[in-house]
Structures are given as C-alpha cells and as structure tokens.
Amino acid sequence: IMAVNLSANDRHACESYGPALESLVARARGAGVKVFFFLEAVQNREDGIGKAHKVMQEVAGKHRVAISDLDAFIRKNVGVTGFIWWDLHHLTSWGQHLAGDYIWRQIRQAVQPRP
C-alpha cells in the first residue's frame, strides 16, 4: 500500500505534477502496490494549494485511485481538539497524530474484505 500525501511543494509546478503522479501510480501498480491519494492539509488556503489538489483529484479520477480529503478533515478539527499547526504547512505532533489516524482509518476501511 502506498499513501500519497503531496501537494504543498508542488503547487507552483502543476504542469509537471500531474504527469509525475501518473508515473507514480503506473510504477506502483506495476509492482502490485495499491495507491491511495490524500489531499494534503495546509493552513494557508491562499497559497495556490487548490490547483495542486485539483490536479491530484483529476489524476485520481482518470486512473481510479482512491482519494480522501485529509485537508478537510484537519480543518474540521482546528480549534476543537488542540494545537494542530506549527506554521502554514507543518502539523504539530498532535496534528500528525490526527492525520495518521485518519489515513490509517481510510486505508483500513478500503482494504477490509466486504461481507
């Protein structure tokens, strides 16, 4: 299983971001690895992250990759569960705990056998 949580560092290079994600998916699948995309959580919504998220969503749709909105999940918890952000892009240890738990639950749900 490969969990892909990218976007913030790629928001200024969206023209190469999509092909890079497609290559990653092809290589992973060629090796028999199931791929999951997670929209990266960022505190600053004004930095162009929306374009990178859109590219990831398009690649996920085109290649039938499971995708989940980690960004929305983290935003829902801001101010509710504790101190989440160190700065505009980096989660605190509590934020990392929330993100890790969310990612684990999404993957576990997707790989569990259906009755």
N, C-alpha and C positions, 0 to 999 in steps of 0.2 A: 504494500500500500504506500502510495506517495501522496502526502498532503502538501499542496502548493499554496503558499500564503505570500504572494508577491503583489506589488503594485506601486508603493510609495517611491521607490528608487527608479521606477520605470515610467513614471508619469510624464516625463519630458521626451520620451523616445517611443511613443505609441506605435509609430510606423514599423519599428523592429520588434516591439513587444509581442504582437500577435503571432508573427512567424516563429518567434522564439518559443512561445507557449505551445504552438502546434508541433514544433520539433520535439519539445519535451514530452508531449503526450505520445507522439509516434514512437519515440525511443523507449519510453516506459512500457507502453503496450506491447512493443516488440519483445520486451523482456518478460512479459506476462505480469506486469505490475498494474494494479488498479489505481487510477488517478482521481484525486478529489481536489477541487479548487475552493479556496476560501477567500472572499473579498477582504483584503487587509483592512484592519481597523486603524484609523488615523484620527487625531483630534481636530486638526485643521482642515475643514472642508473647502477652503478657498485655494488650495494648492494644486488643483488640477487632478486630484485622485479620481474624480468621477470618470474622466476619459479612460484611465487605466482600468478601472472597474468595468467599464462598458466593453473594452477590448476583451477582457477575461470572460465576461458573460457571452460575448459573441463566439469566442473560441469554444467555450463550454457547450453552447448550443450546437454549433457546427459539428463537433466531434463527440457529442453525447457524453460529456464529462459531468459528473456530479458537481454541483456548486452550491455553496452555502454562504450566507451573508454574515460573516464574523463582525464586520463593521457595524451593522445594525444591532447585533446582539450586545456588543460592548457599549455602544451609545445608549442603549436601553438601561444599562447598569450604572452609568455615570451619575454620581451624586446619590446613588441609592445604596450601594454595597460597600463603598470605601474609596480610598485614593487609588485611581486607576492609571493616571498618566504621569510620567516624569517630565515629558516635554511634548512637542507636537506629534511625534511619531513613535515614541518608545513607552511601552507599558511598564508599570511598576511590577514588583513580584506578585502583588495581588491581581493586577491586570493580566499578567501572564498565567496565573492560576485560572482565572475566569476563561481566558482564551483557550488554554489547554483542555480544560474540562469540556468546553463547548465543542471543540474539534473532536475530542475523543467520543463524545456522545453522538455526534453526527456520523462519524465513521462506523462506530459500533452499530448504530441503527441501520446503516446501509449494508453492512456485511452479514448481519444476522439472517439466518435462514428463515424464510417465510413458511408459516404452517400451511 
